[in-house]
Amino acid sequence: MKNIGSLLLLLAIFLAMVMENAGRTVLAQTTPVPADRRPVVIELFTSEGCSSCPPADALLKALELKQPVAGAEVIALEEHVDYWNQDGWEDPYSAAEWTIRQQEYVSKFKGKGPYTPQMIVDGEREFTGNNTRDALESIRAAAQQQLANVSVTADSGGNPGEPHFQVHVADMPEPDEKADVWLAITEDGLQANVGAGENKGRTLQHAAVVRSLQKIGSIGSKSQAQFSADPQVKFKSNWKKENLRVVVFVQDKKTWRILGAAVVKVTA
């Protein structure tokens, strides 16, 4: 796939911001999402072994930092697949778990097969991950959807290396929808000096790399239209706490549409 220069990506984001006529605050300090914006979860399936992926990584980072779409609050999830590892460079952030998740999306979208970079917005729209135009259009559309009310807050006290988080979900868009509640840990500020493969010699910077993802519960009927949990999360020693965020999202079991989300920054 054709690479897009990082300068062109940033210019496109800047122009989108001008058209939307809004300066945006950074997501990291905001929880819950401001009332005038709706959370939009963007998943990027990527790899350090893929030469088309760095522009997509840069786009995801710009979308999260600049928040260019009025009425939307982008929540980024960068998932590194492992099927590129056989081509000379083993991506240190890759895992079979993210490859499996992407393959499940392929099945939902009835696609021919997984590819990188692939961007998926709110579990509904997929496109080549370095396409700024498709990204902005998909975010605008997703921001019009009715969503569940999701909140996540950190418990005070306890073991700082294995903290608890209070999670609440209410006001599901459709009371009969069956959905899973997921909790992800993401880390910002990661980079790597690539020593082999298609990106050999390049220093790659990432945004919101998914470190872990766990299902913490389900919502399954009118009588269970609300959800509360107190999950415990274990931070690994090589994760920088000051760069971590906890993302909670609700995903329809059948369609995989994301029905609501929230994010909180981990305090160091």
N, C-alpha and C positions, 0 to 999 in steps of 0.2 A: 504494500500500500504506500501511496505517495506521502512522503514526509511534508509537514508544514513547519516552516521556521518559527521559532519561539517568538520572534519579533512580530510576525503576522498574527500569531495567536493573541498576544497581548494587545495589539492594535484592535483586533476584532472585539475583544472584551471591552476595551475602552469605548469603542463606538457604540456597543450595545448599552453601556452604562449611560452614555449621553442621551441615547434615544429613550431610555427608560426614565431619564431625568431624575435620578436619585443617587445620592451618596449613601453608601451602605456601611453598617457597622460589622465588625468581625464576629463570626459565630462563636469563637472560643469562649467568650465571656458571657454568653447568653444562654440561659436556661430558666424557664421553658422558652420556646421560640416566641418572639414578640407576637402580640395578638393580631397585628396588621399583616402578618406573613404566615404562610402555611409551609410546613416543612416538606421538602422534596429530597428524597434519598436518591443519590446517584452512585451506582456501582460501576466501577471500571475494572474490567478483567485485563490484566496487563502482564508484562514480563520484561526483565532487564535483558533478556536474550533476543528481544524483538526490536528491530530497527525502526519500526513504525510507531512504537509505543511511547518514546520520550515526548513527542508533541502532545499525545493524549494525556500523559501525566501532567504536563504543564497546563493543559486546558483545565483539568480537574482542579488543580491547585488554584488557578485563577478564578474559577467559578466559586470556589469555597471562600477565598479571601475577599474578592470584589463584590460578591452577591449582586450581580448585574440585573436581575429580573425583579421588577416591582411586584410585591405580594408573595414572593417566594423566598424561603431560607434554605439554601442548599446544604445538605448534610452529605459529606463525601465518604465513600468506602472504596479504598483501593485494594483490590484482591489480586495477588500475584499467583498465576497458575504455574504448574510445574512441568508442562509438556515441552517447554523450550529448553529445559535443562540438559537435554541430550545433545544439544548443538554446540557444545563447547564452553558454555558459561552456566554455572549453577546459581540461580537467583537466590540470594540469602533470605528473601522474604516470601519465597514460594512455598506452597503446600498442596498436597493432593486434595485437601479439603476444598480449596477454592476451585480447583479443576472440576471436582464433582458438582459443586454448586453451579458452575457455568454450564456443565453438561445438562443439568436439570432444567436450566433456562432454555437451552437449545430444544429440549423436548417440548417445553411449554410453547415456544414460539414456532415449533415445527420447522426448525432450521436444518441446514445440511450438515452442520458440524460446528464445533467451537472455533473461535478465531480471536486474535488480538490485533489491535486493541478493540475491545467491545465495551460500549457504554450502555447501561440500562437505567432508565429513569423510572423510579417508583414501581419497578417490577413489571411495567406495562409496555414501554417503548424501548426498542434496541436499535443501535446504529453504530457505524464505525466511530471509535472513540476519539478521533482527532477532528471530528466534524463540528465546528463551533456553531454553525447555523442550526443543525439538527438539535444540538444540545440546548440552545436557547429556546427554540420552538417547543421542545419537549418539556422544558421546565415551566414555560408559560402555561402550557396545557395542564400539566400536573397541578399547578397552583390553583386551578379552578375546581378541583375535586373536593368533595366533602370528606373530612377526615375524622378519625377518632381523636379523643382528647388523651394524649399520652404525656406522662411526666416521669422524670427520674431525678432523684436527689441522693446525695451521699449521706450515709449515716455518720454521725460524729462518734469519735472514740473507736475502740476496737483495735485490731491489728492493722497498721497502715499498709502492710504488704499483702493483706487479704481482706480488703474492705467490703462492707455490705452497702447495697444501694436499694433505696425504696422506689419501687416501680408501680405506677398506677395507670390503668387504661379504663376509659369510660366513653360513653356516647359513641358507640360504634355506628358507622354510616348505615349499615343494614343489620338489625338485631339478630337475624338468622345466620349471618355469615360465620363460618368456621375459620378461625385464624390461629396462627402461631405467633407467640411473642418471643422475639430474639433480642439478645444483648451482645453487642460487639465492643471490643476494645480497639481503638485506633491510635496510631502514633504518628505525629507530625515530625518534620525536620530530619527525616532519614535520607541518606544518600549513599552511593556506592561508586567506587572506582572500578569500572568493568575491565577485566583483564583478558577476555576472550569473547568469541562469538560476534554477532553482527554489530554490537556496540563497543567493540574493543577500543580501549583508549579513552573512552568518554566517562565523565563524571555525571551520574544521573541523580536527580533530586526527585523526591516523592512527596505525595500529599496523603495524609490520613490512611497509612498502610494498616490493613486489618491484621491485628495480632492474634485475636481470638474471636470466636463466634459460638454462642451457645443458645439453645432454645431453653427458655426459662418457664414456659407454660403455654397454655392454649385457651382459646375462647371458643365455646362450641354451641351455645343455644341462647334463647331469649333469657333463660334463668341465669345464664352465665355471661351476660352482656358486659359485665365489668370484671376487671382483673386487678389483683394486687399481689405483689411478691416482694421478698427481701433477699435477693440473690447475693451470694458472696463471690467475689472475683479474686483470683490469685494473680498478682503481678510478677512477672519474671524479673530476675535481677538485672538483665541487660536492657530492660525497657526504661526509658527516661520518664519518670512520673510527671514532670512538668510539661511533657509533650503529649500526654495521654488524654483521651476522651472516652467517655462511655456513651454509646449510642444504643437506644432501644427503639425497635420498630415492630409493627404489627403487620403480618403478611398473610393474605388470604390463602388458605390451603389449596383451593382449586385453581384459581386464576393466577396466583402469585402477585397480585396487585398489593402494593404497600398501602395500608389503610391509615397509617399515622406513625409519627416518630417523634423522638425527643433526644436531646444531647446535653451532656454536662461535662465540663472540663474537670479533670482530676487535679486536686490541689497538691502541690509538692510537700 
